[in-house]
Amino acid sequence: TMRGSIDKLPSGAYRLRVMVDGRRHRRIVRARTRREAQLMLADFVAQVGRLPADGHGISVAQLLAHHQRHADWQATTRALWDNLMPRLPAWFTATSVADVRVPTLARLWAETDLSPHLAARLHDMLAAAWKHAVAAGWIASSPFASIRPPAPRRAPIRTPTADQVRRVIAAAPVPWQAVAFTVAATTGMRRGEIAGLQWADVDLERGELVVQRSIAYTPRTGVI
């Protein structure tokens, strides 16, 4: 049997709930009207009805695709996901979700060519997908709670001298790059924050900049 319900949250979003044979599935959506939320619920019910009964019927690749479709991410997080997922080995994505154990993850981290920082980010993303699988009733527990990827190593910070900074700025091929280098050197702002600056964020009289946004570029999504 399958039942569905809708709750409106204080944030204005809607929580969709679908109960299938005693298993509860939930999703948070944003809709302009309750009628639109009801249409989303109908689509959710149809999707849940096609889900496998347990983790032996779904591969890692299928779980990750399902998690990606329903994750409420910011654009930068989605861009990172798109960058990291193709770097997972084929043997791992073909594995049944129910067959992923701690030794499986140990092998994954041993074979990955990611930096410790990116490996940690990938671990957190995969752990979120497995948490989704637990909530869906496909598996009883997540192996990600018992293993961590290699810890990021902190490289020593080498601060350039004032003379080196002046030479970098002077060597900028175009004026706007010289301005960007100057802002970076004097404020510590990140590249995306500098790229996101607009004139409304600048107060020349008071010598102030306000960080309002950050811009990034990925080949798949362009500027985000």
N, C-alpha and C positions, 0 to 999 in steps of 0.2 A: 504494500500500500504506500501511497505517496501523498503528503499534505504540504501545503505552502502557506506562509503568512508574511505580513509586512508590518514593520514598526518604524515610526519616524523618530529619529534621534534628536537630541537638543541641538546638534550641529546643523540640522536641516537635511542631513543625509538619511537614506532609508536602509534599514537592515532587513535583508531577505532571509527567510528561514525555510528550509525544505527538509521534511522528515521522510526518509525512505526506509521502510522495514526496520524501524527503531533507530536508524542512524541519522544524525542531524548534520545538515550542511548549512553554512551561513555565508553571506556575502554582504558587504557594505557598498552601496551604490549612490550616486548623486542623480537625482531626477528633478525636473522642474515641477511636475505635478504627481499626485498619487496615481493617476491613471498611467502615466509614463512608468512609474515604479511597478505597477501591476503588469505591464507588458514585459518589463525586465524580469519580473518574477516568473512569468510564463516561460520565458527563454531559459531561465535558470533551472526550472523544473525539467524542461526538456533535456538540458545538458546533464543534469544529475542522473536522469533516467538512463543515460548512456554510459555512466561511469562504471568501471569494474567493481565487483563486489569486494575484492581484497587486493593487497599489494602484489600477489602473484600474477594478476591479470593486467598489470600496468608496468611499463618499463620506466627507467629513469628519464629518458627523453620525453615520454608522454607526460610524466609528472611535471617536469620542468616547463613544458609547453602549456599545460593546464594552469600551473602557478603563474606563469607570465601573463596569460590572458586575463587573470582575475586580480592581479596585484595592483594596489593603489600606490604607484610610485611617482616620485618626481622625475622630470625628464633626465636629469643627470644620472639618477640611479638606473633608469631603464637603459640609458646609453652604456653604462658600465656593464650591465647584464648582457647586452648585445655583444659587447666586446669579449666578455669572459666565457660565455657559453660555448662558442665554437672551439675553444681551447681545451674542452674536456675530452679525454680520450674516448674512442669509439667503444671500447670494451665496457667502460663505465656507463655510458648512456644506454647501452643495449641491455644492461643488467636489470633484472626484475627488482622493483622497489623493495619487496619483501626479502630479497636476498642480499641487500646492502647491509653489511655488518661493520664493526670496528676494523677488522683486518682489511676489508674492502677500502675503507677510507684511508687507512695507513698506506696502502699501495697507491692510492690516488695521489696523496701528498708526496710520496716518494718519487713518483714519476712526473709530477707537474714541473714545468719550467717557469712558473710564475715567481715573481719576487715574493718575499715573505709578506709584504704589505698587501699585495693583490691576492695572495693565497688566503690571507685572513678575511678579506672582503668576500671572496668566493665562498669561504666556509660559512660566513654569516648568511649569505644568500641561499645556499643549499640547505642550511639548517631551517630557514624560514619555509622552504618548500616541503621539507620533511615534517615540519610542524603542521602544515596544511594536510599532509597525508594522514597524520595521526588524528586530526580533527575529523577527517572524512571517514575514519574507521578502516582505512586500508592496511595500516600497521598499528601495532599496540604501543610501540615506543620508537623514539628516534635514536640512531647510533651517534648522532652529532653531539649529544650531551656527554659522551664519554671520550671524545678525542678532539684535539685542537691541531690546527696546521702549524707549521714552523712559526715561531714568534718573530715579528719584525725586528731586525737588528738596527739599532740607532747608529748611523754613521756619524763620525765627528763633524761638527759644524765648522766650516772654514769661512770665516768672514773676510771678504775682500777689503783691501786697504782703500782709503779715500782716493789715492792716486789711481788705483786700478779701476775704481768706479768711474772716475773722470775720463779715463781712456776709453772705457766701454761706451760711454755716452757720446764722446767725440767721434768714435768710429761708426756710429749709427748711420746707415746708408741714406735714410730719409728723415726729415724733421720729426714726423709723428712718432717714430721709433725712439728718437732721442727723448721726447717728452715722456713716453711710456717708461723708458729706462729710469728717467729721473724720478718719476712718481714711485716706481718700485723701490728704488734705492732710499728714498726719503720717507716713505710711509710703511713699507713692508707689505703692501697690498699684493694679493695673488694676481696671476695673469688674467684669469677670468673676470675678476673684480675690476681690473684696470680696463679691460675690453668693454665692460658694461657701463663705464662712466658716461654720463651725459652732462651737457652744460648746466642743467638744472641742479646737478649734484655739486657744482663748484662755486665756492664763494671766494673770489679773488681778493676782495677787500679784507676779509678776515683770515685769509689763508687757510681755508678749510675745505675738505672733501668729505662727502657723505657716501658711504657704500650702501647702495640700494639694491644692487642686483649683480649677478655673475653670469658670464656668457661662456659657453664652450662650443666646440665644433667636433662632430663625428662624421665620418664619411657616409653613414647610413641616414642620419637624421638632419645633417647640416648644422646650422647654428641653433643652439638651444639656450 
